């Protein structure tokens, strides 16, 4: 049995996290090289063709944001109309 430690704190846990990053210029250069090789007929086997084109995800989020904002505006108009209807019945009936 050991002596209890009252004044020492345990060491923090360490993780082996290696951050990943995306280099847009390198990606564009590699895609351009692949396109030129395909045009010239150089074939190193089946080349990978990504189905997602550049900018699709940003357009998706932009469209989603517009749709959510439109739904919010419609909901706000319905609530205002409902409150106006209730106030009309309270004051005039």
C-alpha positions as CSV (number, residue, x, y, z in Angstrom):
1,X,0.0,0.0,0.0
2,X,1.3,3.4,-0.9
3,X,1.3,6.7,0.9
4,X,-1.7,8.9,-0.3
5,X,-0.7,11.9,-2.2
6,X,-2.5,15.0,-1.1
7,X,-0.6,17.8,-3.0
8,X,0.3,16.2,-6.3
9,X,-2.0,16.2,-9.3
10,X,-2.2,13.4,-11.8
11,X,-0.6,14.0,-15.2
12,X,-2.9,14.8,-18.1
13,X,-3.6,12.1,-20.6
14,X,-1.9,12.5,-23.9
15,X,-3.3,11.6,-27.3
16,X,-1.6,10.9,-30.6
17,X,-3.8,13.2,-32.7
18,X,-2.4,14.0,-36.1
19,X,-4.4,16.9,-37.7
20,X,-5.4,16.5,-41.3
21,X,-5.7,19.4,-43.7
22,X,-7.0,20.1,-47.2
23,X,-4.8,21.7,-49.8
24,X,-7.2,23.2,-52.4
25,X,-4.4,24.2,-54.8
26,X,-2.8,20.7,-54.7
27,X,-6.2,19.1,-55.3
28,X,-6.9,21.4,-58.3
29,X,-3.4,20.7,-59.7
30,X,-3.8,16.9,-59.4
31,X,-7.3,17.1,-61.1
32,X,-5.9,19.2,-63.9
33,X,-3.0,16.8,-64.5
34,X,-5.5,13.9,-64.6
35,X,-7.6,15.7,-67.1
36,X,-4.6,16.4,-69.3
37,X,-3.4,12.8,-69.1
38,X,-6.9,11.6,-70.2
39,X,-6.9,14.1,-73.1
40,X,-3.5,12.9,-74.3
41,X,-4.4,9.2,-73.9
42,X,-1.9,8.5,-71.1
43,X,-3.6,5.7,-69.2
44,X,-2.2,4.6,-65.8
45,X,-5.2,2.4,-65.2
46,X,-8.7,3.4,-64.2
47,X,-8.5,7.0,-62.9
48,X,-10.7,8.0,-60.0
49,X,-13.5,10.4,-61.1
50,X,-15.1,12.1,-58.1
51,X,-18.8,12.4,-58.5
52,X,-19.0,15.5,-56.3
53,X,-17.9,18.6,-58.2
54,X,-16.2,21.6,-56.8
55,X,-18.6,23.9,-55.0
56,X,-21.5,21.5,-54.6
57,X,-21.3,21.3,-50.8
58,X,-21.2,25.1,-50.4
59,X,-24.2,25.4,-52.7
60,X,-26.0,22.8,-50.7
61,X,-25.5,24.7,-47.4
62,X,-26.5,28.0,-49.0
63,X,-29.7,26.5,-50.4
64,X,-30.5,24.8,-47.1
65,X,-30.0,28.1,-45.3
66,X,-32.3,29.9,-47.7
67,X,-34.9,27.2,-47.3
68,X,-34.8,27.4,-43.5
69,X,-35.0,31.1,-43.5
70,X,-38.0,31.0,-45.9
71,X,-39.8,28.5,-43.5
72,X,-39.0,30.7,-40.6
73,X,-40.5,33.7,-42.3
74,X,-43.7,31.8,-43.2
75,X,-44.0,30.6,-39.6
76,X,-43.6,34.2,-38.4
77,X,-46.3,35.5,-40.8
78,X,-48.7,32.7,-39.6
79,X,-48.1,33.5,-36.0
80,X,-48.7,37.3,-36.6
81,X,-51.9,36.5,-38.5
82,X,-53.1,34.3,-35.7
83,X,-52.3,36.9,-33.0
84,X,-54.1,39.6,-35.1
85,X,-57.1,37.3,-35.5
86,X,-57.2,36.7,-31.7
87,X,-56.9,40.4,-30.9
88,X,-59.7,41.2,-33.4
89,X,-62.0,38.8,-31.6
90,X,-61.1,40.1,-28.2
91,X,-61.6,43.8,-29.0
92,X,-64.5,43.7,-31.4
93,X,-66.7,40.8,-30.2
